[in-house]
Every structure is written in structure tokens, then in C-alpha cells.
Amino acid sequence: MEFSWPIAITVFLLGTAVGSFLNVLVYRMLRNEDWIRGRSYCETCHKQISWYENIPILSYLWLKGRCSRCQTLINPIHPTLELLTGALFLWWYVEGWQVFMAKAWLLPILQPLFWLVIGLVSITIIIADFREMIIPRCSVSLLIILTLLYRLVLILTGEMQAVDLWWSLLWSLILVLVFFFLWWVTKGKSFGFGDVQLALPLGLLLGSWQRIVIGIWLAFLIGAVVGLSLVFSKKKGFRQSIPFGPFLILGTALSLRWGWQLWEAYLKLIGS
Ligand SMILES: [Zn+2]
């Protein structure tokens, strides 16, 4: 199947719509609101949001980021999440297609589906952590179960060796212990227990200690850059903590894609 721009754009737009839906879904579930019926409304003036004000990204731009009635600023997290989900879908189409198609039977369907679902579950964690500082336990459990099942299928089809799964389990548990220590030392103030639990599936996804090190390093680096720029723009005080889960997921995603390249670049750097 050849790459085509109309399909790529359609896939991206579909992604932004899914992101918009997930955003509402996660938020309502966290607040125990009815998440099937009921329209979205402005949190300040309770104005119902009409369908043309609910178009992913475009409505935000058109409304210039404000509620049409009370002019309250709309949280930029909404268009960001829509963009992020759109980007996931676009990546899935652009990057994944050729790679996924080259593999043996079953895997051409299973592999892309696996990574898309992992991406979507990760986005529910990003939404919940950004909006309510919660990492939903059901999302973390789902990541663990899906990753283990997927690895099991890879082993059964001969794509992966069982010993690699044991090694990835070992490294993940070490990562969990390191995070547990950080949580204990900081008394849970800048490092939540949700982050400790999240370390397990992220470690399993990354698989090798080199990619885990790169992923965590990226997470801390990006987290620090964003944290410092928020402090300097006076959006958040020093005492207010920003959620770390989204950065962990971002670091993991980057390491999954470029971890080995970064690791080799690092080896060259210290070797010379
Ligand atoms: Zn309003």
C-alpha cells in the first residue's frame, strides 16, 4: 500500500476527534459523571457547548481560546491533547505501515493494532495526570496486561525469545524499585505513587536497560525544561508540582523510536 496524503490527513483528523472524545471520557469518568449522555459545557458559566464549538483544534482557534459567552480562557490542554492524538494516528500511518506490513502473518494486523491501543491508553493517562494529577490504575493495569500478552504472542510466533521477556521483566522491576525509592525520598511530593506504578509497563515496553535509561533520561530532561519554563513564565510557583506521568510517557515514546540511535551516539561520545 502506497503512502497517500488524503489518507494521511483523514487519519490525522480522525485522531484529533478520538483525542477530543477521550479527553471528555476520561474527565467524566474521573469525576464520576455520566459519560455517555450529556453535552459538554463551560466549567465557568455552564453554557452548553454546541457542535460547531466542539470541532477538534479548529474551534479552539476560531474561538481564540475563550468561551463564547463568558470569555473564560479555555484550557490549552484540550487542543494539545487533540493534536497529540492526531499525531499518534499520523505516526501510526506514516511510520508504522511499511514496517508492520513486512512481518509474518497475524503480526501485520496485531502489531499496528497493539501500538495504536498502547498509544491511546497512554493518552488517557496523560489526560488524567494533566487535568487531575491522577494516574488511573485501570489504564496502568491495561498497559501491563496488553504488553505481556503481546510479548507472549511474539514468543509463541518465534519473533521474540523468552529469555528477553525475563530480562525486560527484571529491568522493569529495577526501574520500579528506583522510582519507589524516589517516591519515598521525596515523600510523594514531586514524585507520585502513580509514577511508581507506571514505571512497570513503561519498562516492559522499552524492554532493554539501555532504552530504559534513555527513556527516563529524556523524561527528566523534558520535564525539567518544561518545569523551568513554567517557573520563569510565572505560571506555576516553585512549590506547585507538575505531573510527571506525561513526561515519562513522552520519554518512553521517544526512546522506543530513537533509543538505540541515542544510545550509540552516547557511546561514541564517551568513547572519543
Ligand atoms: Zn463560559
py3Dmol code that shows the C-alpha trace and the ligand (Angstrom):
import py3Dmol

protein = """\
ATOM      1  CA  MET A   1       0.000   0.000   0.000  1.00  0.00           C
ATOM      2  CA  GLU A   2       1.417   3.355  -1.088  1.00  0.00           C
ATOM      3  CA  PHE A   3       1.540   6.442   1.121  1.00  0.00           C
ATOM      4  CA  SER A   4      -1.166   8.957   0.217  1.00  0.00           C
ATOM      5  CA  TRP A   5      -1.700  12.478   1.543  1.00  0.00           C
ATOM      6  CA  PRO A   6      -5.544  12.354   1.537  1.00  0.00           C
ATOM      7  CA  ILE A   7      -5.422   9.223   3.717  1.00  0.00           C
ATOM      8  CA  ALA A   8      -2.755  10.763   5.977  1.00  0.00           C
ATOM      9  CA  ILE A   9      -4.870  13.887   6.526  1.00  0.00           C
ATOM     10  CA  THR A  10      -8.010  11.812   7.130  1.00  0.00           C
ATOM     11  CA  VAL A  11      -6.134   9.640   9.651  1.00  0.00           C
ATOM     12  CA  PHE A  12      -4.836  12.760  11.425  1.00  0.00           C
ATOM     13  CA  LEU A  13      -8.321  14.326  11.615  1.00  0.00           C
ATOM     14  CA  LEU A  14      -9.757  11.049  12.880  1.00  0.00           C
ATOM     15  CA  GLY A  15      -7.051  11.089  15.549  1.00  0.00           C
ATOM     16  CA  THR A  16      -7.950  14.602  16.715  1.00  0.00           C
ATOM     17  CA  ALA A  17     -11.614  13.526  17.004  1.00  0.00           C
ATOM     18  CA  VAL A  18     -10.639  10.431  19.018  1.00  0.00           C
ATOM     19  CA  GLY A  19      -8.446  12.648  21.230  1.00  0.00           C
ATOM     20  CA  SER A  20     -11.345  15.035  21.826  1.00  0.00           C
ATOM     21  CA  PHE A  21     -13.598  12.097  22.741  1.00  0.00           C
ATOM     22  CA  LEU A  22     -11.006  10.511  25.080  1.00  0.00           C
ATOM     23  CA  ASN A  23     -10.479  13.867  26.795  1.00  0.00           C
ATOM     24  CA  VAL A  24     -14.167  14.137  27.686  1.00  0.00           C
ATOM     25  CA  LEU A  25     -14.430  10.431  28.527  1.00  0.00           C
ATOM     26  CA  VAL A  26     -11.507  10.367  30.967  1.00  0.00           C
ATOM     27  CA  TYR A  27     -12.522  13.636  32.589  1.00  0.00           C
ATOM     28  CA  ARG A  28     -16.087  12.488  33.190  1.00  0.00           C
ATOM     29  CA  MET A  29     -15.010   9.085  34.466  1.00  0.00           C
ATOM     30  CA  LEU A  30     -12.606  10.722  36.947  1.00  0.00           C
ATOM     31  CA  ARG A  31     -15.444  12.940  38.164  1.00  0.00           C
ATOM     32  CA  ASN A  32     -17.970  10.085  38.187  1.00  0.00           C
ATOM     33  CA  GLU A  33     -20.166  11.972  35.733  1.00  0.00           C
ATOM     34  CA  ASP A  34     -22.387  10.294  33.191  1.00  0.00           C
ATOM     35  CA  TRP A  35     -20.017   9.816  30.308  1.00  0.00           C
ATOM     36  CA  ILE A  36     -22.395   8.632  27.627  1.00  0.00           C
ATOM     37  CA  ARG A  37     -25.165  11.195  27.686  1.00  0.00           C
ATOM     38  CA  GLY A  38     -24.936  14.896  28.351  1.00  0.00           C
ATOM     39  CA  ARG A  39     -23.227  17.551  26.254  1.00  0.00           C
ATOM     40  CA  SER A  40     -20.017  19.282  27.220  1.00  0.00           C
ATOM     41  CA  TYR A  41     -20.425  22.612  28.973  1.00  0.00           C
ATOM     42  CA  CYS A  42     -18.257  25.550  30.002  1.00  0.00           C
ATOM     43  CA  GLU A  43     -16.980  24.973  33.531  1.00  0.00           C
ATOM     44  CA  THR A  44     -17.358  28.651  34.472  1.00  0.00           C
ATOM     45  CA  CYS A  45     -20.713  29.762  33.072  1.00  0.00           C
ATOM     46  CA  HIS A  46     -22.155  26.285  32.369  1.00  0.00           C
ATOM     47  CA  LYS A  47     -23.060  27.253  28.816  1.00  0.00           C
ATOM     48  CA  GLN A  48     -23.643  24.143  26.725  1.00  0.00           C
ATOM     49  CA  ILE A  49     -21.037  23.774  24.029  1.00  0.00           C
ATOM     50  CA  SER A  50     -22.646  23.464  20.617  1.00  0.00           C
ATOM     51  CA  TRP A  51     -21.363  21.061  17.980  1.00  0.00           C
ATOM     52  CA  TYR A  52     -19.617  23.782  15.954  1.00  0.00           C
ATOM     53  CA  GLU A  53     -17.722  24.870  19.090  1.00  0.00           C
ATOM     54  CA  ASN A  54     -16.615  21.298  19.643  1.00  0.00           C
ATOM     55  CA  ILE A  55     -14.620  20.667  16.456  1.00  0.00           C
ATOM     56  CA  PRO A  56     -11.135  19.483  17.433  1.00  0.00           C
ATOM     57  CA  ILE A  57      -8.425  22.205  17.254  1.00  0.00           C
ATOM     58  CA  LEU A  58     -10.370  24.367  14.752  1.00  0.00           C
ATOM     59  CA  SER A  59     -12.949  25.510  17.327  1.00  0.00           C
ATOM     60  CA  TYR A  60     -10.178  26.454  19.758  1.00  0.00           C
ATOM     61  CA  LEU A  61      -8.519  28.615  17.082  1.00  0.00           C
ATOM     62  CA  TRP A  62     -11.823  30.071  15.919  1.00  0.00           C
ATOM     63  CA  LEU A  63     -12.923  30.940  19.496  1.00  0.00           C
ATOM     64  CA  LYS A  64      -9.396  32.347  20.092  1.00  0.00           C
ATOM     65  CA  GLY A  65      -9.146  30.076  23.133  1.00  0.00           C
ATOM     66  CA  ARG A  66     -12.109  31.611  25.014  1.00  0.00           C
ATOM     67  CA  CYS A  67     -15.660  30.587  25.948  1.00  0.00           C
ATOM     68  CA  SER A  68     -18.064  32.323  23.532  1.00  0.00           C
ATOM     69  CA  ARG A  69     -20.312  33.528  26.375  1.00  0.00           C
ATOM     70  CA  CYS A  70     -18.185  34.316  29.459  1.00  0.00           C
ATOM     71  CA  GLN A  71     -14.803  34.753  27.699  1.00  0.00           C
ATOM     72  CA  THR A  72     -13.086  32.448  30.221  1.00  0.00           C
ATOM     73  CA  LEU A  73      -9.839  31.047  28.821  1.00  0.00           C
ATOM     74  CA  ILE A  74     -10.252  27.505  27.552  1.00  0.00           C
ATOM     75  CA  ASN A  75      -7.527  25.237  28.962  1.00  0.00           C
ATOM     76  CA  PRO A  76      -4.929  24.816  26.156  1.00  0.00           C
ATOM     77  CA  ILE A  77      -4.652  21.206  27.306  1.00  0.00           C
ATOM     78  CA  HIS A  78      -7.741  20.442  25.127  1.00  0.00           C
ATOM     79  CA  PRO A  79      -6.278  21.354  21.705  1.00  0.00           C
ATOM     80  CA  THR A  80      -2.882  19.960  22.833  1.00  0.00           C
ATOM     81  CA  LEU A  81      -4.400  16.558  23.581  1.00  0.00           C
ATOM     82  CA  GLU A  82      -6.310  16.609  20.296  1.00  0.00           C
ATOM     83  CA  LEU A  83      -3.081  17.422  18.427  1.00  0.00           C
ATOM     84  CA  LEU A  84      -1.232  14.705  20.342  1.00  0.00           C
ATOM     85  CA  THR A  85      -3.793  12.030  19.467  1.00  0.00           C
ATOM     86  CA  GLY A  86      -3.816  13.259  15.856  1.00  0.00           C
ATOM     87  CA  ALA A  87      -0.009  12.962  15.860  1.00  0.00           C
ATOM     88  CA  LEU A  88      -0.243   9.406  17.238  1.00  0.00           C
ATOM     89  CA  PHE A  89      -2.604   8.399  14.432  1.00  0.00           C
ATOM     90  CA  LEU A  90      -0.455  10.138  11.821  1.00  0.00           C
ATOM     91  CA  TRP A  91       2.717   8.456  13.119  1.00  0.00           C
ATOM     92  CA  TRP A  92       0.861   5.176  13.110  1.00  0.00           C
ATOM     93  CA  TYR A  93       0.038   5.611   9.426  1.00  0.00           C
ATOM     94  CA  VAL A  94       3.275   7.198   8.186  1.00  0.00           C
ATOM     95  CA  GLU A  95       5.885   5.334  10.194  1.00  0.00           C
ATOM     96  CA  GLY A  96       4.241   2.058  11.025  1.00  0.00           C
ATOM     97  CA  TRP A  97       2.717   0.945   7.784  1.00  0.00           C
ATOM     98  CA  GLN A  98       5.787  -0.243   5.879  1.00  0.00           C
ATOM     99  CA  VAL A  99       7.409  -1.811   8.939  1.00  0.00           C
ATOM    100  CA  PHE A 100       4.287  -3.582  10.102  1.00  0.00           C
ATOM    101  CA  MET A 101       3.478  -4.935   6.646  1.00  0.00           C
ATOM    102  CA  ALA A 102       6.877  -6.562   6.250  1.00  0.00           C
ATOM    103  CA  LYS A 103       6.322  -9.071   9.074  1.00  0.00           C
ATOM    104  CA  ALA A 104       4.898 -12.585   9.087  1.00  0.00           C
ATOM    105  CA  TRP A 105       1.173 -13.480   9.106  1.00  0.00           C
ATOM    106  CA  LEU A 106      -1.027 -12.352  12.061  1.00  0.00           C
ATOM    107  CA  LEU A 107       1.555  -9.717  13.027  1.00  0.00           C
ATOM    108  CA  PRO A 108       0.641  -7.266  10.212  1.00  0.00           C
ATOM    109  CA  ILE A 109      -2.729  -6.884  11.956  1.00  0.00           C
ATOM    110  CA  LEU A 110      -1.709  -7.440  15.563  1.00  0.00           C
ATOM    111  CA  GLN A 111       1.393  -5.241  15.655  1.00  0.00           C
ATOM    112  CA  PRO A 112      -0.118  -1.948  14.400  1.00  0.00           C
ATOM    113  CA  LEU A 113      -3.238  -2.554  16.490  1.00  0.00           C
ATOM    114  CA  PHE A 114      -1.118  -3.145  19.591  1.00  0.00           C
ATOM    115  CA  TRP A 115       0.872   0.082  19.253  1.00  0.00           C
ATOM    116  CA  LEU A 116      -2.238   2.143  18.451  1.00  0.00           C
ATOM    117  CA  VAL A 117      -4.058   0.829  21.537  1.00  0.00           C
ATOM    118  CA  ILE A 118      -0.934   1.336  23.706  1.00  0.00           C
ATOM    119  CA  GLY A 119      -0.772   4.926  22.414  1.00  0.00           C
ATOM    120  CA  LEU A 120      -4.456   5.559  23.186  1.00  0.00           C
ATOM    121  CA  VAL A 121      -4.263   4.075  26.711  1.00  0.00           C
ATOM    122  CA  SER A 122      -1.140   6.215  27.309  1.00  0.00           C
ATOM    123  CA  ILE A 123      -3.081   9.285  26.197  1.00  0.00           C
ATOM    124  CA  THR A 124      -5.810   8.534  28.799  1.00  0.00           C
ATOM    125  CA  ILE A 125      -3.019   8.598  31.432  1.00  0.00           C
ATOM    126  CA  ILE A 126      -1.669  11.894  30.052  1.00  0.00           C
ATOM    127  CA  ILE A 127      -5.175  13.441  30.181  1.00  0.00           C
ATOM    128  CA  ALA A 128      -5.890  12.255  33.737  1.00  0.00           C
ATOM    129  CA  ASP A 129      -2.466  13.270  35.063  1.00  0.00           C
ATOM    130  CA  PHE A 130      -2.523  16.723  33.458  1.00  0.00           C
ATOM    131  CA  ARG A 131      -6.081  17.501  34.486  1.00  0.00           C
ATOM    132  CA  GLU A 132      -6.465  15.848  37.889  1.00  0.00           C
ATOM    133  CA  MET A 133      -2.919  14.737  38.846  1.00  0.00           C
ATOM    134  CA  ILE A 134      -4.145  11.131  38.830  1.00  0.00           C
ATOM    135  CA  ILE A 135      -2.649   8.155  37.017  1.00  0.00           C
ATOM    136  CA  PRO A 136      -5.657   5.808  36.636  1.00  0.00           C
ATOM    137  CA  ARG A 137      -4.821   2.357  37.923  1.00  0.00           C
ATOM    138  CA  CYS A 138      -7.051   0.723  35.291  1.00  0.00           C
ATOM    139  CA  SER A 139      -5.021   2.357  32.472  1.00  0.00           C
ATOM    140  CA  VAL A 140      -1.728   1.187  34.021  1.00  0.00           C
ATOM    141  CA  SER A 141      -3.098  -2.362  34.501  1.00  0.00           C
ATOM    142  CA  LEU A 142      -4.311  -2.374  30.918  1.00  0.00           C
ATOM    143  CA  LEU A 143      -0.835  -1.371  29.681  1.00  0.00           C
ATOM    144  CA  ILE A 144       0.772  -4.174  31.708  1.00  0.00           C
ATOM    145  CA  ILE A 145      -1.705  -6.844  30.566  1.00  0.00           C
ATOM    146  CA  LEU A 146      -1.588  -5.792  26.883  1.00  0.00           C
ATOM    147  CA  THR A 147       2.232  -5.638  26.841  1.00  0.00           C
ATOM    148  CA  LEU A 148       2.642  -9.052  28.481  1.00  0.00           C
ATOM    149  CA  LEU A 149       0.035 -10.649  26.182  1.00  0.00           C
ATOM    150  CA  TYR A 150       1.712  -9.104  23.145  1.00  0.00           C
ATOM    151  CA  ARG A 151       5.159 -10.323  24.214  1.00  0.00           C
ATOM    152  CA  LEU A 152       3.659 -13.783  24.767  1.00  0.00           C
ATOM    153  CA  VAL A 153       2.305 -13.822  21.210  1.00  0.00           C
ATOM    154  CA  LEU A 154       5.717 -12.696  19.906  1.00  0.00           C
ATOM    155  CA  ILE A 155       7.391 -15.552  21.786  1.00  0.00           C
ATOM    156  CA  LEU A 156       4.825 -18.115  20.573  1.00  0.00           C
ATOM    157  CA  THR A 157       5.281 -16.983  16.960  1.00  0.00           C
ATOM    158  CA  GLY A 158       9.080 -17.105  17.316  1.00  0.00           C
ATOM    159  CA  GLU A 159       9.547 -13.339  16.839  1.00  0.00           C
ATOM    160  CA  MET A 160      10.997 -12.946  20.317  1.00  0.00           C
ATOM    161  CA  GLN A 161      12.981 -15.149  22.680  1.00  0.00           C
ATOM    162  CA  ALA A 162      11.532 -15.994  26.093  1.00  0.00           C
ATOM    163  CA  VAL A 163      14.775 -15.015  27.822  1.00  0.00           C
ATOM    164  CA  ASP A 164      14.347 -11.440  26.518  1.00  0.00           C
ATOM    165  CA  LEU A 165      10.984 -11.221  28.282  1.00  0.00           C
ATOM    166  CA  TRP A 166      12.585 -12.285  31.584  1.00  0.00           C
ATOM    167  CA  TRP A 167      15.319  -9.685  31.145  1.00  0.00           C
ATOM    168  CA  SER A 168      12.775  -6.940  30.376  1.00  0.00           C
ATOM    169  CA  LEU A 169      10.782  -8.000  33.472  1.00  0.00           C
ATOM    170  CA  LEU A 170      13.929  -7.773  35.598  1.00  0.00           C
ATOM    171  CA  TRP A 171      14.883  -4.299  34.296  1.00  0.00           C
ATOM    172  CA  SER A 172      11.295  -3.087  34.749  1.00  0.00           C
ATOM    173  CA  LEU A 173      11.261  -4.255  38.374  1.00  0.00           C
ATOM    174  CA  ILE A 174      14.588  -2.486  38.989  1.00  0.00           C
ATOM    175  CA  LEU A 175      13.087   0.673  37.475  1.00  0.00           C
ATOM    176  CA  VAL A 176      10.045   0.323  39.755  1.00  0.00           C
ATOM    177  CA  LEU A 177      12.382  -0.007  42.770  1.00  0.00           C
ATOM    178  CA  VAL A 178      14.341   3.120  41.739  1.00  0.00           C
ATOM    179  CA  PHE A 179      11.083   5.060  41.347  1.00  0.00           C
ATOM    180  CA  PHE A 180       9.790   3.698  44.642  1.00  0.00           C
ATOM    181  CA  PHE A 181      12.963   4.983  46.286  1.00  0.00           C
ATOM    182  CA  LEU A 182      12.474   8.434  44.666  1.00  0.00           C
ATOM    183  CA  TRP A 183       8.854   8.474  45.832  1.00  0.00           C
ATOM    184  CA  TRP A 184       9.931   7.542  49.359  1.00  0.00           C
ATOM    185  CA  VAL A 185      12.765  10.119  49.491  1.00  0.00           C
ATOM    186  CA  THR A 186      10.613  12.993  48.171  1.00  0.00           C
ATOM    187  CA  LYS A 187       7.723  11.858  50.420  1.00  0.00           C
ATOM    188  CA  GLY A 188       5.474  11.704  47.361  1.00  0.00           C
ATOM    189  CA  LYS A 189       5.606  15.464  46.856  1.00  0.00           C
ATOM    190  CA  SER A 190       7.257  15.750  43.470  1.00  0.00           C
ATOM    191  CA  PHE A 191       7.003  12.104  42.617  1.00  0.00           C
ATOM    192  CA  GLY A 192       3.635  10.396  42.903  1.00  0.00           C
ATOM    193  CA  PHE A 193       2.950   6.743  43.639  1.00  0.00           C
ATOM    194  CA  GLY A 194       1.170   6.621  40.289  1.00  0.00           C
ATOM    195  CA  ASP A 195       4.548   7.269  38.636  1.00  0.00           C
ATOM    196  CA  VAL A 196       5.983   4.267  40.526  1.00  0.00           C
ATOM    197  CA  GLN A 197       3.203   2.030  39.180  1.00  0.00           C
ATOM    198  CA  LEU A 198       3.555   3.485  35.677  1.00  0.00           C
ATOM    199  CA  ALA A 199       7.264   2.530  35.647  1.00  0.00           C
ATOM    200  CA  LEU A 200       6.379  -1.165  35.309  1.00  0.00           C
ATOM    201  CA  PRO A 201       4.532  -1.096  31.947  1.00  0.00           C
ATOM    202  CA  LEU A 202       6.887   1.563  30.529  1.00  0.00           C
ATOM    203  CA  GLY A 203       9.893  -0.595  31.458  1.00  0.00           C
ATOM    204  CA  LEU A 204       8.214  -3.629  29.876  1.00  0.00           C
ATOM    205  CA  LEU A 205       7.521  -1.675  26.680  1.00  0.00           C
ATOM    206  CA  LEU A 206      11.121  -0.441  26.440  1.00  0.00           C
ATOM    207  CA  GLY A 207      12.450  -3.939  27.143  1.00  0.00           C
ATOM    208  CA  SER A 208      16.187  -3.299  27.436  1.00  0.00           C
ATOM    209  CA  TRP A 209      18.081  -1.370  30.132  1.00  0.00           C
ATOM    210  CA  GLN A 210      19.728   0.885  27.547  1.00  0.00           C
ATOM    211  CA  ARG A 211      16.384   2.047  26.193  1.00  0.00           C
ATOM    212  CA  ILE A 212      15.003   2.384  29.754  1.00  0.00           C
ATOM    213  CA  VAL A 213      17.958   4.632  30.720  1.00  0.00           C
ATOM    214  CA  ILE A 214      17.491   6.773  27.584  1.00  0.00           C
ATOM    215  CA  GLY A 215      13.704   6.972  28.096  1.00  0.00           C
ATOM    216  CA  ILE A 216      13.943   8.034  31.763  1.00  0.00           C
ATOM    217  CA  TRP A 217      16.750  10.493  30.978  1.00  0.00           C
ATOM    218  CA  LEU A 218      14.584  12.084  28.253  1.00  0.00           C
ATOM    219  CA  ALA A 219      11.590  12.207  30.624  1.00  0.00           C
ATOM    220  CA  PHE A 220      13.598  14.045  33.314  1.00  0.00           C
ATOM    221  CA  LEU A 221      15.204  16.341  30.724  1.00  0.00           C
ATOM    222  CA  ILE A 222      11.928  17.359  29.042  1.00  0.00           C
ATOM    223  CA  GLY A 223      10.182  17.577  32.433  1.00  0.00           C
ATOM    224  CA  ALA A 224      12.918  19.889  33.749  1.00  0.00           C
ATOM    225  CA  VAL A 225      12.825  22.107  30.645  1.00  0.00           C
ATOM    226  CA  VAL A 226       9.021  22.431  30.794  1.00  0.00           C
ATOM    227  CA  GLY A 227       9.051  22.880  34.592  1.00  0.00           C
ATOM    228  CA  LEU A 228      11.676  25.620  34.468  1.00  0.00           C
ATOM    229  CA  SER A 229       9.978  27.461  31.619  1.00  0.00           C
ATOM    230  CA  LEU A 230       6.714  27.394  33.624  1.00  0.00           C
ATOM    231  CA  VAL A 231       8.532  28.816  36.652  1.00  0.00           C
ATOM    232  CA  PHE A 232      10.131  31.559  34.553  1.00  0.00           C
ATOM    233  CA  SER A 233       6.841  32.458  32.884  1.00  0.00           C
ATOM    234  CA  LYS A 234       5.366  32.528  36.439  1.00  0.00           C
ATOM    235  CA  LYS A 235       2.588  30.109  35.508  1.00  0.00           C
ATOM    236  CA  LYS A 236       3.418  27.820  38.411  1.00  0.00           C
ATOM    237  CA  GLY A 237       5.076  28.504  41.729  1.00  0.00           C
ATOM    238  CA  PHE A 238       8.116  26.527  42.836  1.00  0.00           C
ATOM    239  CA  ARG A 239       6.012  24.629  45.301  1.00  0.00           C
ATOM    240  CA  GLN A 240       3.361  23.577  42.842  1.00  0.00           C
ATOM    241  CA  SER A 241       4.284  20.321  41.215  1.00  0.00           C
ATOM    242  CA  ILE A 242       3.640  19.492  37.595  1.00  0.00           C
ATOM    243  CA  PRO A 243       2.552  15.952  36.715  1.00  0.00           C
ATOM    244  CA  PHE A 244       5.446  13.728  35.739  1.00  0.00           C
ATOM    245  CA  GLY A 245       3.447  10.901  34.093  1.00  0.00           C
ATOM    246  CA  PRO A 246       3.092  12.684  30.709  1.00  0.00           C
ATOM    247  CA  PHE A 247       6.868  13.218  30.551  1.00  0.00           C
ATOM    248  CA  LEU A 248       7.515   9.573  31.414  1.00  0.00           C
ATOM    249  CA  ILE A 249       5.240   8.537  28.553  1.00  0.00           C
ATOM    250  CA  LEU A 250       6.829  11.049  26.158  1.00  0.00           C
ATOM    251  CA  GLY A 251      10.345   9.874  27.102  1.00  0.00           C
ATOM    252  CA  THR A 252       9.274   6.263  26.595  1.00  0.00           C
ATOM    253  CA  ALA A 253       7.751   7.010  23.181  1.00  0.00           C
ATOM    254  CA  LEU A 254      10.909   8.845  22.027  1.00  0.00           C
ATOM    255  CA  SER A 255      13.144   6.081  23.346  1.00  0.00           C
ATOM    256  CA  LEU A 256      11.038   3.391  21.656  1.00  0.00           C
ATOM    257  CA  ARG A 257      11.679   5.147  18.365  1.00  0.00           C
ATOM    258  CA  TRP A 258      15.217   6.585  18.742  1.00  0.00           C
ATOM    259  CA  GLY A 259      16.529   4.891  21.926  1.00  0.00           C
ATOM    260  CA  TRP A 260      19.149   2.735  20.220  1.00  0.00           C
ATOM    261  CA  GLN A 261      20.383   5.570  17.991  1.00  0.00           C
ATOM    262  CA  LEU A 262      20.722   7.848  21.044  1.00  0.00           C
ATOM    263  CA  TRP A 263      22.484   5.083  22.972  1.00  0.00           C
ATOM    264  CA  GLU A 264      25.014   4.542  20.181  1.00  0.00           C
ATOM    265  CA  ALA A 265      25.555   8.298  19.890  1.00  0.00           C
ATOM    266  CA  TYR A 266      26.207   8.374  23.641  1.00  0.00           C
ATOM    267  CA  LEU A 267      28.727   5.511  23.413  1.00  0.00           C
ATOM    268  CA  LYS A 268      30.561   7.332  20.621  1.00  0.00           C
ATOM    269  CA  LEU A 269      30.583  10.499  22.710  1.00  0.00           C
ATOM    270  CA  ILE A 270      32.213   8.892  25.764  1.00  0.00           C
ATOM    271  CA  GLY A 271      34.458   6.737  23.559  1.00  0.00           C
ATOM    272  CA  SER A 272      36.134   9.672  21.847  1.00  0.00           C
TER     273      SER A 272
END
"""
ligand_1 = """\
1
ZN
Zn -18.288 30.145 29.731
"""
view = py3Dmol.view(width=600, height=400)
view.addModel(protein, "pdb")
view.setStyle({"model": 0}, {"cartoon": {"style": "trace"}})
view.addModel(ligand_1, "xyz")
view.setStyle({"model": 1}, {"stick": {}})
view.zoomTo()
view.show()
